[in-house]
Each structure stands twice: as structure tokens, then as C-alpha cells.
């Protein structure tokens, strides 16, 4: 076999191995997820959470996984942790009625809303990934029309109206994507897990207590230092340090 043929074989072998690795990882994820579902369905909520935690070791999550984690936690009386996982699920699938119903049922008078009312609140109905797709499609079409006009001036003249129309749509969607992103980065990006979590004035266990936060409170993180996170309570605007393992990050997308 010549050198070119050997490179071709090695290239296909690398693709095959990579594909098989992705398939095997996905299969393990599904097996662990279904194992947790069976435990929860049988009423073994602590065991179900243990199985779900094994799913998390693959660095992968989904709205279904976060929703089921919330269900298991609420059955065990961990209302703050349940709300934290449901808020995370809502970021992944903001229009899912089951997730929205669970969140509405977990609302408490002492918990601030995840986001204050805004004229742009309706952009939260789509994820940033969905906004990205809506912006990308007309941008690609616009680019194709511009290239076609350059290559074939006669064709470009006939398509000029379409080019202008698609271009305006592309600019509008990119603007909406930018607006949705700018709003999302200002929203709380983590949720308090433990009930009555202590917020301290410095990142030390022996530091004086600044205030406490209820489990399920969404907060905005500002910085991190050696296992601690500097957080802001969106309701009172107070700030302080919380141990990072007492927070559940919310995905940006």
C-alpha cells in the first residue's frame, strides 16, 4: 500500500474510532439516565438522584434530566434544590409546559423572580441557540444572493428585491440575537441550593456572616476565588461570598 492509501485508511479509521466513542458515551448517558428514571418511578428518590449524578459525570445535561432531578428533590423535601434544577431546565427548554408548571408551583413569596419585567422579556421564549439559528439562516441566504449577484450580474439584477428583503431580515434577526444575548448576560446565572445559605463578607469559612439566602434564590455571580463565588442578591442588591458548591450554574444559552 502506498503512502497516500495508508493516509486514507488511517483517516477513515480515526473517523470510525471517534464516531464509536461518541456513540458509546451517548449510550452510557442514556443507560444512566434511564436507571435514575426507574428509581424515581419506584419511589427511590435518593437512589434516583445518585444515578442522575452519574449522568452528570459525562459533562452533559438536558432539560429532561434537570426536570427529573427537580422532581426527585421535591419528593425528598429539598424545595430549593428542586427549584434550582427546574430553573436550569427552563433555560434549556423555555416553552416546556411541564417545566413552567413545576416552576410556578415552586414559587415562594420570599423568592425574587428570575428576571424583572422588561420590554424585551419576550426574547426569553427562545434560547440563544434558537436565536442564533434564526439569525444564521437568513444571513447565509443573503450571502448566497450577494455572491450570485457578483458572479452573474444579470441574475443579481433580477434578484435585487429578494437580496434587499433577505438582507433586512438578516440584519433584524442579528439585532434580535444581540439583544437577547445582552439581556441574558445580565440575568442571574446561578441558583442557591441549600436552604438558608450563609453569605459571608470574605471568602473564608470563619468570616462574618453578611446575610442569608433561601434555597432556590437566583443570584448573579461576579467573580470566583478558591472555591468561593462573589454573588449579588437581585432582590436587595446585597453582595457577599458563597461557597461555589452551594450554587447551581444556569446555562447562558
N, C-alpha and C positions, 0 to 999 in steps of 0.2 A: 504493500500500500504506500502510495507516495505521500509526501508531507501535506499536500492540500487535502487529500482524502482523510488523513488522520485528524487534521483540524476539524473537518466536517463532522466526523464521528464523535470527537471529544465535545464539540459544541452541542450536538444533539443529546449526548449523554448528560451534560451539565443541565440542559433544559429539562430532561426527564427526571433527574435527581431532584431538581428544585421543585418541579410540579408535584412529585411524590411527597416531598417534605411538607409542602403546603397542604396537600390532601390529608396527610397523616395528622398534622396539627389540628386541622379543622375537625377531623373525625374524633380526636381526643376531646376537643372542646365540646362537641355535641354529646359525647358519651357522658362527660362530667355534668353537663347541663341537665340532661335527662335524668341522671341519677339524683341530682338535687330536686328536680321536679317530683320524682316518685316519693322521696322522703317527705316533702311538703304535703303532697296529696294524701299521704298516710297519717298526717298529723305529727310527724317527727321533725319539728321545725328547726331545732338546734342542729340536728344531723343534716338537714337540708342546707342550712347556712354553711356548714362545714364543707359540703360538696360544692356549693357555689364558690366558696373561697378558693377551691382548687381550680375552678374555671378561671378565676382572676389571675392565676399564676402565669397564664399564657399571654398576659398583657392585652386581652381582648375583652370587650364588653358589648352589650346590646341593650336595647330598650326592654326586651323581654326578660333578660337576666336581671336588670336593675328593678323592674317591676316585681318580679318574683322574690327578690331579696327583700323588698319592702313588705310584701305580704307576710313572709316568714317572720320578719322583725315585729310587725304589728301583732301577730299571734302570740309572740313572746312578751309583749308589753313594751317593746322598745320603740315608742312612738317617734322619738326624734330621729333615730336611725332609719325607720321606715320612711319618714318624710324626706330624708336626705336622698335615699335611693330613688324615690319617686320623682324628686326634682331632677335628678340626673337622667332618669328615663324620659322625662318631659323635654329635656334638651335634645335628646336623640330622636324622639317622635312627638313633636309638639301638638299634633292633631289627634293623637290616640285617645278615644273617649274613655277607655278603662283607666288610663293613667290620669287623665284630668279628673275623673270621678274620685279616684283614690286621693289625689291631692286636695280636692275640695273637702273630702271627709276628714283629712288630717289637719285642717286649718284650726288654729287656736288664736284667741284674742291677743295674746302676748307675742305672737309671731308676726313680724312685718311681712308685707308682700315681697315677692321676689324682685319686683320692679315697680317703681312708681308709675302712675298713669302718664302717658305721653302720646303726642300726636303720631309717633312712629311705633306705638306698641303693636300695631297690626303686622309689622315685619317679623315679629316673633313667631308668627304662624308657620313660617318656613325656617328650616335650618340654614346655616351658612352654606353648607354643601349644596342645598337645593337652589339657593340664590345664585351660587356660582355656576350651576348648570344653566339656569335661566339666562345668565349673562353671557356664558360661553357660546351657546348655540347661535344666537343672532350675530355675535362677533365673528364667529367662523364664517357664517354665510356672507356677512358684509365683506370680510376679507376675500372670499372666493369671488364675489361680484366685482370687487375692485381689481383683482388680478385678471379676471376675464376681460374687463374693460381695457386694461393695459395691453393684453395680448391681442385682442380683437376689437379695435376701436369702433367698428360698425356695430358689433354686438353690444358693446358698452353703451353706445348712444341709445339703443333700443331699451336697454335695461336701466337707464339712468334713474327713472322714477322709482324702480324697485330698490336700487342702490341707496338712494336718499332715504326711502322709507325704512329699510332694514338698518341703515346706519343710525337713524334716530332712535329706533327701538333698542339697538345695541347700547347706545350712549345712555338711554334711560335705565336699562337693566343694570349696567355697570354702576350707575349712580345709586340705584337702589341697593345693590350689593354693598357698596361702600357705606351707605347709610346704615344698613343692617349690621355690618361689621362694627362701625363706630359705636352703635348703641350697645351691641353685645359686649364689647370690651369694657364698658362702664358698668355692666351689671355685676351682681355678686358672682363670684367664681368658686365658692366653696360653701359647704354646709356643716354646721356644728353637729357632731354625732352624739356625744354623751350628754345626759341631762345635767343642767346647772354646771356647765363647763366654766372653769375659772380662767379669767383673762388677767394676766399679770402685767406689771409696769415694765418688766425687763425679761429677757429670755432665760430665766433661771427658775428652778423649782422653788427655791426659797424666797423669791421676790415677792413683794407685797401685792395683794390682790387689788386690781383696779375695779373690776366689776365681774358679773357672771352672765352667761348667755344660755338660754334654754336650748335643749336639743331640737334640731330641725331649723334653727335660725340660719338664714343665708347671710354670708358675710363677704366682704371684698378683701382679698389678701393684697398686701403691699410689698412685702419682702419676706425672705426666709433667712434663718441663721441657725445652723447646728441643730436641726430638728425642731425648730420653733418657727412660727409664722406670725408676722405682724398683720393684724386684721382690724377692720373697721366695721362697727355695727351700723348698718344703714338706717336704722330707726333713730338712734340717738347721736350718731356721728362720733361716738366714743371709739378710742383705739387702744390696742394693747397686744400682748403676746400670748399666743395659744400654742400648745404642743401640736405639731403637724399631724401626728397620728390621731388627733381628735377632730380632724377635718376630712370631709369627703370632697375632692375637687369636682367641679362641674365642667364638662367639656365645652369648649368655645363654640364648636361647630354645631 
